[in-house]
Amino acid sequence: MNYELDHIDIRDAVTRLCEGFPGDYWRQCDRDQAYPTDFVQALTEAGYLGALIPEEFGGLSLPLSAGAAILEEIHRAGCNAAACHAQMYTMGTVLRHGSEAQKAKYLPSVADGSLRLQAFGVTEPTSGTDTTSLRTTAKRDGDDYIINGQKIWTSRAEHSDLLLLLARTTPRDKVQKKTDGLSVFLVDMRTVLNKSLTIRPIRTMMNHATTELFFDDMRIPADALIGEEGKGFRYILSGMNAERILIASECIGDAKWFINKASNYASERSVFNRPIGQNQGIQFPLSRAYSQMRAAELMLREAIRLYELGENPGEEANLSKLLAADASWASAEACVQTFGGFGFAEEYDVERKFREARLYQVAPISTNLILSYLAEHVLGMPRSY
Ligand SMILES: Cc1cc2nc3c(=O)[nH]c(=O)nc-3n(C[C@H](O)[C@H](O)[C@H](O)COP(=O)(O)OP(=O)(O)OC[C@H]3O[C@@H](n4cnc5c(N)ncnc54)[C@H](O)[C@@H]3O)c2cc1C
């Protein structure tokens, strides 16, 4: 089956939009570590970032498969959705667990892009992958909560109005399960920025607009709490399948970009008076990467199918992310090798995409942690941590 026929109109429209943002646009942003504001604006105006928000709140009410198609095509076109993909799915926590008042207050503005909800503060410098040992606290004080602590790798915080924050409301030694006592807050950063909230950018190997956050007695209203106090960890987990599926779609798009770029180049580049693509040493890594990509794409389709049936496809969503990230990385590697020295030259975009593709072995969840999930939850082996 040709999955590219799925949501074909959306795919075509996204591809056309991306034509307005060619390699030199991304190279300039990359050089300056600048936020791709015009690109994000164009996606916002086209409504794509509100694709998954229900119509009653001003979104397009599209299924997850449409969100996946949008992100895949962005990456397949050589663009990068990391600057804004979270605007598409971070709202899911508010949609699923927020009160009617919170949904009515925020979702219409998130849908039309006038309010940016694309910062997600979970990871901390000391706890890392071990989320439940995070140290940021939220203490109730009358009609407010007071937040203290620090987050790291909070991407897009400088380009977001709202922050979805995970903090501890009950100390870890006072709860039965370490996953209890964590709560989710929807923080309006505009009211606290540069007062009790400091955002410090982190320069990274690719252009990613990621930051560190420092909370110093940050006072937020109690109605910023999403759902019930102490249940935040499960609210965050409930959004993980969608996130894994959407990130896997980006990886599939990247893999297609690398394979297309490399196979075209291999057919044109002539060395020893014949195209380098005539050599099986060049062909086979690309054929193998293509096979990996197609297999990952199949698993991704299965994850999406189950998700859209209302099931909880933890196994398939994790497998999709693992296989798609591996396929994109194998494609990136084969592409650089095919380009030889030119793979390192900025003007071909290969080295930029190579740096960008590497991230998905580590974030939003690392390959090791997916393997560990599979070992424990699918294969029934003892928990390793
Ligand atoms: C560019 C970028 C953007 C990000 N954006 C966000 C964001 O917006 N919001 C957010 O909250 N976080 C974000 N993250 C954080 C990301 O989710 C974490 O980096 C990732 O989950 C790994 O955590 P860590 O960096 O603390 O690694 P650590 O937990 O320090 O782990 C280091 C290495 O050890 C491995 N490891 C750890 N424990 C085990 C174990 N038990 N078994 C096997 N291997 C193990 C890990 O897999 C990893 O490879 C971002 C990260 C990056 C780099």
The ligand as an SDF file (V2000), in Angstrom:
LIG
                    3D

 53 58  0  0  0  0  0  0  0  0999 V2000
   17.5290   19.1460   21.9190 C   0  0  0  0  0  0  0  0  0  0  0  0
   16.7400   18.5720   23.0380 C   0  0  0  0  0  0  0  0  0  0  0  0
   15.4330   18.9870   23.2340 C   0  0  0  0  0  0  0  0  0  0  0  0
   14.6870   18.5050   24.3050 C   0  0  0  0  0  0  0  0  0  0  0  0
   13.4300   19.0210   24.5550 N   0  0  0  0  0  0  0  0  0  0  0  0
   12.8150   18.7050   25.7230 C   0  0  0  0  0  0  0  0  0  0  0  0
   11.6190   19.3830   26.1150 C   0  0  0  0  0  0  0  0  0  0  0  0
   11.0890   20.2270   25.3850 O   0  0  0  0  0  0  0  0  0  0  0  0
   11.0780   19.0970   27.3320 N   0  0  0  0  0  0  0  0  0  0  0  0
   11.6370   18.1830   28.1860 C   0  0  0  0  0  0  0  0  0  0  0  0
   11.1050   17.9750   29.2700 O   0  0  0  0  0  0  0  0  0  0  0  0
   12.7740   17.5070   27.8340 N   0  0  0  0  0  0  0  0  0  0  0  0
   13.3570   17.7540   26.6290 C   0  0  0  0  0  0  0  0  0  0  0  0
   14.5330   17.1160   26.2850 N   0  0  0  0  0  0  0  0  0  0  0  0
   15.1220   16.1510   27.2280 C   0  0  0  0  0  0  0  0  0  0  0  0
   15.1060   14.7270   26.7210 C   0  0  0  0  0  0  0  0  0  0  0  0
   13.8280   14.1930   26.8360 O   0  0  0  0  0  0  0  0  0  0  0  0
   16.1870   13.9890   27.5360 C   0  0  0  0  0  0  0  0  0  0  0  0
   17.4470   14.5010   27.1320 O   0  0  0  0  0  0  0  0  0  0  0  0
   16.1250   12.5250   27.3490 C   0  0  0  0  0  0  0  0  0  0  0  0
   14.9180   12.0260   27.8600 O   0  0  0  0  0  0  0  0  0  0  0  0
   17.3110   11.8540   28.0590 C   0  0  0  0  0  0  0  0  0  0  0  0
   17.4530   12.3450   29.3580 O   0  0  0  0  0  0  0  0  0  0  0  0
   18.8560   12.9400   29.8730 P   0  0  0  0  0  0  0  0  0  0  0  0
   19.3810   13.8490   28.8380 O   0  0  0  0  0  0  0  0  0  0  0  0
   18.6780   13.5120   31.2220 O   0  0  0  0  0  0  0  0  0  0  0  0
   19.7820   11.7090   29.9190 O   0  0  0  0  0  0  0  0  0  0  0  0
   20.1690   10.7880   31.2050 P   0  0  0  0  0  0  0  0  0  0  0  0
   18.9340   10.4020   31.9540 O   0  0  0  0  0  0  0  0  0  0  0  0
   21.2540   11.4950   31.9340 O   0  0  0  0  0  0  0  0  0  0  0  0
   20.7310    9.5430   30.4540 O   0  0  0  0  0  0  0  0  0  0  0  0
   21.9600    9.5710   29.7410 C   0  0  0  0  0  0  0  0  0  0  0  0
   22.0510    8.3150   28.8840 C   0  0  0  0  0  0  0  0  0  0  0  0
   21.9260    7.1640   29.7310 O   0  0  0  0  0  0  0  0  0  0  0  0
   20.8580    6.3630   29.2910 C   0  0  0  0  0  0  0  0  0  0  0  0
   20.1800    5.7580   30.4580 N   0  0  0  0  0  0  0  0  0  0  0  0
   19.7150    6.3820   31.5640 C   0  0  0  0  0  0  0  0  0  0  0  0
   19.1350    5.4810   32.3750 N   0  0  0  0  0  0  0  0  0  0  0  0
   19.2040    4.2740   31.7620 C   0  0  0  0  0  0  0  0  0  0  0  0
   18.7670    2.9720   32.0710 C   0  0  0  0  0  0  0  0  0  0  0  0
   18.1040    2.6990   33.2110 N   0  0  0  0  0  0  0  0  0  0  0  0
   19.0180    1.9670   31.1910 N   0  0  0  0  0  0  0  0  0  0  0  0
   19.6900    2.2070   30.0590 C   0  0  0  0  0  0  0  0  0  0  0  0
   20.1260    3.4390   29.6940 N   0  0  0  0  0  0  0  0  0  0  0  0
   19.8850    4.4600   30.5320 C   0  0  0  0  0  0  0  0  0  0  0  0
   19.9240    7.2800   28.5390 C   0  0  0  0  0  0  0  0  0  0  0  0
   19.1750    6.5470   27.5880 O   0  0  0  0  0  0  0  0  0  0  0  0
   20.8950    8.2470   27.8830 C   0  0  0  0  0  0  0  0  0  0  0  0
   21.3330    7.7080   26.6590 O   0  0  0  0  0  0  0  0  0  0  0  0
   15.2600   17.5430   25.1760 C   0  0  0  0  0  0  0  0  0  0  0  0
   16.5590   17.0850   24.9470 C   0  0  0  0  0  0  0  0  0  0  0  0
   17.3070   17.5980   23.9080 C   0  0  0  0  0  0  0  0  0  0  0  0
   18.7190   17.1200   23.7270 C   0  0  0  0  0  0  0  0  0  0  0  0
  1  2  1  0
  2  3  1  0
  2 52  2  0
  3  4  2  0
  4  5  1  0
  4 50  1  0
  5  6  2  0
  6  7  1  0
  6 13  1  0
  7  8  2  0
  7  9  1  0
  9 10  1  0
 10 11  2  0
 10 12  1  0
 12 13  2  0
 13 14  1  0
 14 15  1  0
 14 50  1  0
 15 16  1  0
 16 17  1  0
 16 18  1  0
 18 19  1  0
 18 20  1  0
 20 21  1  0
 20 22  1  0
 22 23  1  0
 23 24  1  0
 24 25  2  0
 24 26  1  0
 24 27  1  0
 27 28  1  0
 28 29  2  0
 28 30  1  0
 28 31  1  0
 31 32  1  0
 32 33  1  0
 33 34  1  0
 33 48  1  0
 34 35  1  0
 35 36  1  0
 35 46  1  0
 36 37  1  0
 36 45  1  0
 37 38  2  0
 38 39  1  0
 39 40  1  0
 39 45  2  0
 40 41  1  0
 40 42  2  0
 42 43  1  0
 43 44  2  0
 44 45  1  0
 46 47  1  0
 46 48  1  0
 48 49  1  0
 50 51  2  0
 51 52  1  0
 52 53  1  0
M  END
$$$$
